[in-house]
Structure formats: structure tokens, C-alpha cells
């Protein structure tokens, strides 16, 4: 499995035990407050977590293992995007090779 779209399903948590082979994951429009259970996705290239309930950059920490492979990160519509402007710099530090779409 390389691509999975779980957008707009009212998920409160990312599913556990997603296959490591996933490269494109869409979780937009859910009710996620953290990205727990995604820490093992070290092949992830594109992640859409827009329009969730992510409040801070610390919610992204489980993705640190994917930082080398991640090339696109969609975060618009989350509370963290309305917070202090420093969130964008923090995400760029955390995911230097990813294009941030906010």
C-alpha cells in the first residue's frame, strides 16, 4: 500500500499499525490533535493533515523519523496556523526538505 486517503472521517487519532510502505497519506478534515501512531512511517513523502485540530508544533514530533523522506506537508486550517508566526519557522526546522503548504 503506497497511498491512503482517510480524509473527512471524523478520526480523533491516526490509525494504529499503518503499513510502513505508505508514501502518500491524507488525513485532512478529521479531529486529530496529535500525530501519534505515525512515528513508524519513515517512507512518508506527502502528508495532508490540513483542517484538523493541531494546536502546536509539538503535535508533529511523531513525524521526526519521516523528516528525511517528507517532501510535502499540508497543514492549513489547523489552530497552529492561527498562532504566533513562529510556527512556520519551527516546522521548517523540523522538516527542512518538505514544502509546507499552509
VENVENHU-V209165 format. One record per residue. N is the residue number from 1. RES is the residue in one letter. PSI is psi as a letter, one per 30 degrees, with the letter a starting at -180 (999 if undefined). Layout:
BEGIN
N_RES_PSI + N_RES_PSI
END
This chain:
BEGIN
1_X_k + 2_X_f + 3_X_k + 4_X_k + 5_X_j + 6_X_g + 7_X_k + 8_X_h + 9_X_g + 10_X_h + 11_X_k + 12_X_f + 13_X_l + 14_X_k + 15_X_k + 16_X_l + 17_X_h + 18_X_k + 19_X_k + 20_X_f + 21_X_f + 22_X_k + 23_X_f + 24_X_j + 25_X_k + 26_X_j + 27_X_g + 28_X_l + 29_X_g + 30_X_a + 31_X_h + 32_X_k + 33_X_f + 34_X_l + 35_X_h + 36_X_l + 37_X_g + 38_X_g + 39_X_f + 40_X_f + 41_X_i + 42_X_g + 43_X_g + 44_X_k + 45_X_e + 46_X_k + 47_X_k + 48_X_j + 49_X_g + 50_X_l + 51_X_h + 52_X_a + 53_X_h + 54_X_k + 55_X_f + 56_X_l + 57_X_f + 58_X_f + 59_X_f + 60_X_f + 61_X_e + 62_X_f + 63_X_g + 64_X_e + 65_X_f + 66_X_g + 67_X_f + 68_X_f + 69_X_f + 70_X_k + 71_X_f + 72_X_k + 73_X_j + 74_X_j + 75_X_g + 76_X_l + 77_X_g + 78_X_l + 79_X_e + 80_X_f + 81_X_f + 82_X_f + 83_X_a + 84_X_k + 85_X_f + 86_X_f + 87_X_e + 88_X_e + 89_X_e + 90_X_e + 91_X_e + 92_X_e + 93_X_e + 94_X_e + 95_X_i + 96_X_f + 97_X_f + 98_X_k + 99_X_k + 100_X_k + 101_X_j + 102_X_999
END
